[in-house]
Amino acid sequence: MSLLKADFDELRERIRHGRELGHAGFEPIYYLIFDPADIIEVKRLTPAWIARLRNEGWDVSVFSIAEAIEDILSIDPRRPLWHIAQKKAPHDWEKTNQALANALITNGALQQRLESAISALEGSQNGLVLVIDLEALHPYMRIGAIESSLQSKFHVPTVFLYPGTRTGKTRLKFLGFYPEDGNYRSVHVGG
């Protein structure tokens, strides 16, 4: 049995048992941690995982970080300014990345979209949010900052497919090369 399959099976069990714990101070936040080299394989397996969760009775809502970022950046009113700045300094990637990060962080744009996805399932006995494409956050931000800001708002199980490595019980290294971060208040499987 592959490591990804075993980790996914363990994740399913933890989600199922988490549901049985109720809401006694437990926020149902789960990370399926996998080696960044397996990003393509995880993308290939994700439709089967979604089908499996649905077959087990979960009402799965998929939230793509990549799609949310693309949408936020496509409607940002600063786009014309970005094009002008890009023409002036086409290789100033640090400035470009900072401008794009600001668009995602300003007014909590990305955070609000994830919060809306979670809120849409509030009250659902079998609701589950599956957050995919976390690698699209690079080099703008890490998901731990968003998770911390949404503390106490996770009313349904929320699963993050996390490309990175585990360096302890609660410490993760996004994409395997960012400095480790221990600010996660979630259940970690794999890694």
N, C-alpha and C positions, 0 to 999 in steps of 0.2 A: 504494500500500500504506500502510495506516495506521501511525502511529508505534508504537502498542501492538503490532500484529502483527509489525512488524520487530523490536522489542525482544524479544518473546517468541521469535521465531525465533533471534535471537542467543543468548538465554538457553539454548535447547535445545541449540545447538551447543556452548556453553561447558560445559554439564553433560556432554554426550557426551564431549568432550575431557578434561574433568576426571576422568571415570571411567577413561580410558586412562592418566592420570598415576599412578594407584595411590595408595598411602598413604605416600608419601615426604615426610611433613611437611605435606601439603596437606589442610586440612579443607574438605570440599565444601559450603561455605556460599555461597549465592547470593541476591542481592537483585534483584528486578525493580522498578525505581524508576519511579514514574509520578506525574504531576501529581495533587494531591489533587482537582482538579476532575473527574478521570476515575474516581473511586472507583466510581460506579454502572456505568460502562462496563466496568471491570475485573470487577466482580461478574457482569455479564452474560456476559462472555467466559470466565470461569473454568471453567464446565462443559466448554466446547469445548476449552480448554487441557488440562484433566485427561484428556479423551478422547484428545486427540492424544498426550499423553505415554504413556498406556496402550497406544495403538496402536503406539507405538515400543518397547514392551517394558518400560516402567517399571511397577513395582508401587507406585502412588501412594497414599499415605495422607494425607488432608487433616486438618489441625489448625486449627480455628477458634479464634482468640483470643477472639472474642466469646462463643462457647459455653462456653469454659473459664472465662472471667470470670463469666458468668451462673451456672455450676454452683458455682464456689468461693463466690460471694456468697450463693447460695441455701442452702448448708449451713453457713455460718459460725455458730458458736454465739453470736456477738455481735449477731445480727439483732434480738432483742428490745430490746437497748440502743439500737441505731440508731433503731428506731421511737420510743422514748421521747425521744431527743435530737432527732429530726426534729419531733416535736410541740412541743417546747419552743422550738426555733429553726428554723422551716421554711425560712428563707431563708439560713441560714448554710452556703452552698455550699462554702466553703473547708474548714470542719470536716467536712462530709459527705464531700467528696472525699478528705480525708486519712484518714478512717476506712475508706473503701473501698480506698484504696491500701494501707493497712496490712494489710488482709485478703488482698490479693494478694501482698504481699511477705513477710508473716509466714511463717516456716518455708519460704520459697521456694515457696509454693503453686502459682503459675503456672509458674514455672521447672520444678518437678518434673513437672508434666503434660506440658510440651513434651519434657522429657528422656525421659519414659516413651514418648512417641510415637516418638521417634527410636530409643530402645533396642529397641522392639518390632520394628524392621526390621533390627537389627544382624545381620550375617552374610548378609543378603539381597543377592545380586549385583545385583539390579535395583530395590532399594528406593529410594523417594524420598519425602520428607516435604514437603508443600506447606502453608505456613503462611499463612492468610488472615485477614482482618478485623483487621489491625494497628491500624486507626484506633480500635478499641475500647479501646486502651491509654490514650487521651487522656481525662482529664488525669492519670492515675495514674502512668504510667511510660513509658519508651521501651524498645524491643526491644533496643537496644545493651547495656543492663545485663544482660539475660537471656543474650544471645549471649556476652558476656564470661564470665559465670558457667558457661556450658556448654562453655567452651573444652576441647578434646581429647575431647569426647563426641559429636561429629558424625561418625558412622561411615557414614552414607549421605548422599547429596546432600540438602540441606535448602534449600528455596526460600522466601524471604519475599516476599510481594507488599506492597511498601513505598510507601505514599502519602507523597510528600515530594519534595524537590529535592536534587540533587547539587551540592555546592559545591567539589568537588575530587575527586581520585582516590579517597580513602577517607572524605571528609567528607560527611555527609548532614544535612538539616534535616527532621526529622519533621513531617509535615503542612504543610511549607513555612513554618512560623512559629516553631517551637521553635529555640533556639540551635543552631548547627551542632555536630555531634558527630563526632569523628574516630576513635572507638574501635572501629570496625568492622574485622574481619579477614576480610573476605569479598570475593567477586567481585561487582561492581556493574554492572548492565546498565540502560540507560535513564537517565532523569532529566535 
